[in-house]
């Protein structure tokens, strides 16, 4: 599955528009809010006392990466940016 950050519609390949960034942020929050395993991990502090902060940082990192990246990328390259070789989060 490939995706492209085409920029603000001008074809310049620049950062996404503020409206698109806001919509992306809302989408990430909605997905994370409904992600059962993530919510269980936070509620049970599987990531330690700062599990909520870690989950929030993960969402912010994804948002930032999509807003700054240019060009085409695959879901595998995205996943590789956020996971360690053991499969855990950085």
Secondary structure, DSSP 8 states (H G I E B T S, - for coil): -EEEE-TTTTSS-----HHHHHHHHHHHHHHHHH-HHHHHHHHTTTT-TTHHHHHHHHHHHHHHHHHH--EEEEHHHHHHHHB-TTS-B-
